[in-house]
Amino acid sequence: MASSKTAQVQNQVDEVVGIMQNNIEKVMQRGERLESLQNKTDDLQQGALQFKKGATKVRRQMWWKDLKLKIIIAAVVIVILIIIIVPIVNALKPKN
């Protein structure tokens, strides 16, 4: 009977040890997944920073390009107005 109780207790201890080993393994796997997730998060953060820098650079380039285009259009309009207005003014001047 004592042997039976000892065997029963030993079986319970073995079962608890197995469960604890399983739990420890799961905790280690969780730690590995968390580390992997942290690495992926760091990579995404770096990618986002690079994207932001690139987007800012492109935005500045487009702003300058847009400004240059507006200046060229304004210059063309001024030249056209001068071409139209000068002959009209000359035609309206009284000839001496």
Number of C-alpha atoms within 10 A of each C-alpha: 6 7 8 9 10 11 12 12 12 12 12 12 12 12 12 12 12 12 12 12 12 12 12 12 12 12 12 12 12 12 12 12 12 12 12 12 12 12 12 12 12 12 12 12 12 12 12 12 12 12 12 12 12 12 12 12 12 12 12 12 12 12 12 12 12 12 12 12 12 12 12 12 12 12 12 12 12 12 12 11 11 12 11 11 12 11 11 11 9 10 10 9 9 6 6 3
